[in-house]
Amino acid sequence: MINHRLILPKNFDFLAPHDFVKQAVQFLNKFAGNKKVFCALSGGIDSAATYMLLKEAKINTLPVFIDHGLMRIIRGVEEREYIKRVFPACKIVDIRDNFLPQIYGQGDAETKRKLFKKAYSGTISAVIKEENCDLLADGTILPDIEESFGVKITDIKESMTTQEEKELRDKFSRGFVKSQHNLEIEYDVEATIQPVASLTKPEVRKILEFLKMPPEVVNRKAFPGPALAARIIGPVTAENLIFEKKIHDIVEADVNDYYLKKFGKSMIINDNGEQEPFQAFVACSEDILKKKVTGLVDGKRTYGFPLSVKGVWNFEKLTEIASNIPGYTRLFYEVANKSDGIYDVVIRSVNSIDARTASVTNLPIDLIKSMAKKLLEFPETKSVFFDLTPKPPGTIEYV
């Protein structure tokens, strides 16, 4: 099997992204013309851009959304319903009954990622066979490839066999940060096409704007491959999954509303060139201060306990402290708590150019306290924290 990766030169002006679209269409016609292409739609902007480029190239494409049960709710609407509204041709494949029992009880970060990889690959393989697809296209982007291979995009050829991929990963294994659920998998297709592999998130958004996608799609927050399993610290259960979906919806909606009211859009490009906020979400755990969470030291993933502080709110001072906290991977500010409840809740909002580094969003403390008040209304909520840790030394997610 050969994996074809689209590695376009960065010699085009993204103020006029038609240059990229033109090259992408030419590439797709070269490798996918007269073929049937399976396109995995995750709900995020990367796969949306991949699908829209395939449509622009007039490729025979089957868009597929895999519903494993751990996707978010968006203003009360399940992810699968949202996908169907935006992309009516999308095929929904429901694997919840088989997948959820496998992940329940799993707390290890890499185990969660491997379970997702297995579920995705098995489902995709079955649909490819059933639908007689010749090629597979996905939304792998530049940071995904560079974090997984530990190399620069210029080290990866446009066309690589799976054996060449393995040799490259083995050669640069010291650069490994995390596994990706959509890389290093073989499918029964002629090739895997990744037309946005040379792009960062801001560049993907420019492409979607050019292709006239609605603002709620263009400015959509990034969402991790392992979905809400990345935001449930420790073992996933049926109970904490239901809870996580409800509280996640509150935080993401409230942050979006704040930006819509202030700027007229749910995401801006700030003075540092960052997407603000790049992600806004909430994580949950029982006894979070006793749980090891992810950090990033010298480009390598590590695990350690968070440090909690409370008292006077001073964003600049607290984020400065969080940038260098030896012995800990995170700095949490305790916003509110109550005597009963089960879960500790962590509000997380970050700004980023490309996800490889991230700063903490300077949300108004009144907004943070307002969200905390709503979260404490759930009987399951025990304490509410705000994560003040940039990347590095923290990671954006918690697995």
N, C-alpha and C positions, 0 to 999 in steps of 0.2 A: 504494500500500500504506500502511496505517496501523499504526503501532506503538503499542499501548496499554500504558502503564506504570502499575503500581499504586503510587500515592503516598499512603499512608494517613497521616492526622495522628498525631502522637506524643502523643495525649492519653489513652492507655490505660496501665494499670498492668501492667508485665511480670511482676509477681508473680502476676498473673491473666491470662495471655496468651490466654484464651478470647475476650477482646474483639477482639484482632487476628484470630484465626482466624475469628470471626464476620464481621468486615468483609471479610476475604479471600474467604470463601465467597460472600458476597453479590456481591462484585466479579466473581468467576469465573463465577458463575451469570449475571450480567448480560451478560458478554461471551462466555462459552464455553458457555453452556447450549445443548444440542442440537447441539453441534459436536464434531468429532473433533480432539483436541489431541496434537501431537507434543511430548514432553517429553524434553529432553536430560539424561540422568543421567550425571554425571561421576564419581560415587563420593564426592564431597564433601557437606558438610552443606547447602549452599545449594540445590543441585539436589534433594537428598533432601527438603528442606522444601517446595520447589515441587511435587514429585510428591505428597507426602503431603497438601498442601492441595487439590490437584486431586482426589485420592481422597476427601477429606473432603467436597468439594463434589459428589461423585458425577458427575464429568465423564468422558466417554468419552476415555480417555487412553492413548497408546502411549508407554511409557517406553523410551528407547533409549540404550545405552552404546556409544560409538565406541571401539574398541580400535585405537589407532594404534601400539602397541608400546612407548611410552615411559612407561607407567604403572608405578607402584612395585610391588614385591612386599611383602606384609604377612605377616610370620612364615611365609615360604615359600610363601604363596598368591598367585597372580596376581590382580591387581585385578578382572579380569572374573569370576573365580570368586567373589570376595567379593561383588560386586554381585549376582550371580545368587542367592547365598544369602540376602541381605537382601531383594531385590526379585525374586522368582521370575518375575514377569510381564515382566521386562525383556528387550528384544530386543538381542542382541549383534551389532554390525556390525564385522567385522574388515577394517581397511584397511591392515594392516601391510605387506603386500607392495608396495602402491603408494606408501605414504607414507614409509616409512623410507629408501628410496633417494633421495628428494627432500631429506631433511634431513641425511643423512650428508655431512659435509664443511662444513656451515654453522656458522660461528662467531659471526656478527653477531647481537646480541640482537634487534633489530627485525626482521631477516630471519626469525629463528626464529618470532617471533610471527606474522608475516604468512603464513608457510607453514602454521602451525596454523590460522589464520583461514580460509585457502583450503581446507584439508583438511576442516575442520569444516563449512564452508558448503556445499561440494560434496556431502559425504556426507548432510548433513541435507536438502538439496534433493532428492536422489535418493530418500531414504526417504519424504519428504513426498509426492512424486509417486506413488511405488509404493503407498503406504498410503492415499492420498486424504485426507490430513489437511487440516483447515480452518484450524487455528491452530497456533502454536508457542509453547511455554512454556519459559523457562530460568531459571537461578538467579542472574541478575545481582543483586548487592546494592549497598547504598549506597556503599561506597568505590569499587567498580568504576565506577559512574556518575560520581561526583564527580572521580575521577582522570582519567577519559577526557574528560569534558566541561569540566573545570576550573571547574565551577559548583556551587552548593549545590542540594540536592534540591528546594528550594522554587522554583528557577528553571525546573524541568522540569514541563511540564503532564502531566496524567494520560494524555491522548491526543495524540500528536504524529505528524505525517507524517514520512517520511524526509527531505523537504526542510527541514522545520522543525528536525530533528535537525542537519542539515548547517549550517544558518544559526547555530544555537546554538553548535556546536563551533567554527565559524569566528570567531564573535564573541568567544569566550573561549579562543582557542587558546593564549594565553600560559600558561594553567593546565595545559597538557598534561604529564602525567608519563610515561604509557606507553599503548600501544594495547592494547585488550582483544580477545581472539580471538572474543568473542561479541557485540560491539557493532558498529553501523554496517554491518550486513549486511542485504540484502533477500532475502526468500524468497517463494516463490509460495504465500503463505497470505493469509488475510484480515487477520490481525493477529498481532503478537508480544506475548504476555502475560508480564509479569514481576511475579509477585505478592509477591516478597520484596525488591523494589527499594528500599524505604524502611528496610530493616533492616540492622543491623550483625551481626557474627558472634555476639556474646553473645546478642543477641535471637533470632537464628535457632536457637541451641541451646535457648533457652527454649521456642520453638515445638515443636521436636522432642521435648523432654521432655513437653510437654503432650499431644502426639500419641502418646505411649507408645512411642517408638522406643528400642531397647536402648542401654545406656550406651556401648558401643563405637562406635555411630553418633553419638550426641549429643556425645561428647568427641573425635571424630575430628579429627586435625590438619589444618589448612588445607593445600591442595595447589595449586600454580600451574597456570594454564591450559596453558602450554607444557610441563607435566609435567617429566620429568627433563631435558629440554633446558634448563630454567632452572637446573639444578644441575650441568650439565657445562659448565665454563667453556672457551670456545673451541669448535672444531669437534666435532660429534657424530660418533662412529664406531661401528661394530658392536662393536668391542672395548671402548671405554670405556663404552658403554651397558650391556653385560653386567656390567662391573665396578661401575658406579654402582648398579645394581639390588641387587647383593649387599651392598655396604657400607651403602647406605641402609637396608636392612632391619635390619641390626645396630644402627645408631645409634637409629633410631626405636623399635625394640623395647626396647632397653636403657633408654632414657629413660622410656618408658611403664612398664616394670617397676619402675623406681625410684619413680615417683610412685604406682603401684598399691600398692607395699609400704608407702610412707610415709603416704599419704593415703587409700588405698582407691579411688582413681580416677586415671585417666591424665592428667587436667587439673583444675586448681583455679582459683578466682578468688582472687588474692592481695590483700594489704592495699591495693594501689594500684588495685584494680578490674580488673586485667589478667587475661586468660586465660593461665595458666602451666602448661606452656609452650604458647604459641600454635602454634608450629612447632618441630619438632626433626628435623634432617635432616643430610645430609652432601653436600658438593659435591666434585668432583674436577677436576683439570687437570694437564697436564704443565707443569712450571716455573711454578707459580702466582705466584711473586713477580715474574715477568716479564710477567704478563698483566694487562691493564686490567680492573677489575671496577667494578660500578655503585656510585654514591654518590648522595646527595641534598643539593643545596645550594639554599637559598631556594626550596624546593618543586619544583625542576627536576632531572631526571635528569642525571647527569654520569658520566664514566668516568675512572678513575685507577688507579695501582698500589697494592697493599697494602703495609703496613709490617709486618715480622715482628720479634718480640722473644722472648727466652727468659730463663730464670733463675728467680728466686724468684717463686712464684705469689702474687699479691695482687689478688684480684678487684676490690675497690673502687678501688684505685689504677689498675689497668689499664683498667677501663671508663671511668674519669674521663679518662684520657689519650686513649682512643679516641673520646671525645665531641668532641675538638677536635684534629685532626691535619692542619694545613695542608700541602697538597701530596700528601696520600694520601686514599684513599677508605675504607680499612679498616685495622684493627689486628689482626694474627694473633699468637697465642701459640703458639710451637713446643712441642708436647707430646712428640714422639718422632720419630726417623728411623732409617734404616738406609742402608748404603752402596750397596745396589742397589735396583732397583724402577723403575717408570715414572711413576706418578701421585702427585702431592701431593693430600692429602685434607684437607678443612676441615670440622670439626664446627661446626654452627650451631644454636643453640637460643635462641629469643626469646620474650618475653612481650608481649602486646599487647591493647588493648581492641578496636580496630577495624582494625588493619593500617596505619593512616595514620602511627602512630608505634609504636616498639617498644623495649623494654629487653632487655638480655641476661639470659638465665636464669642464676642463680647456682648452677650444678651443682657438686656436690662434686668437687674435683680428683681424688679417688680414682676416682670414676665416669668422669671424662674419661680418666684414664690407663688404666683398665680397657678402655674402648672402643678407645683407641689401640692397646693391646696386641692386641686381636682384629683390628683393621684391618691391623696390620703382619704378621699371619700370612698375608695374601694376598701372593703374590710380586710382584704388580703395584704394591703400595703402597711409596712411597719415603719420604714424610714425612707427619706428621699435625699439623694446626694446629687451634686453637680460635679462632673469630671472636669478638672482644670488642666489636664495633662496634654501637652502638644505631642506631635509625632515627629521625631523621637523626643523623649524616651518612651512614650507610650505608643501603642498601635491605635488605629482608629477604632477597630472592633475589639472584642474581648476574647476571641478565639484565634 
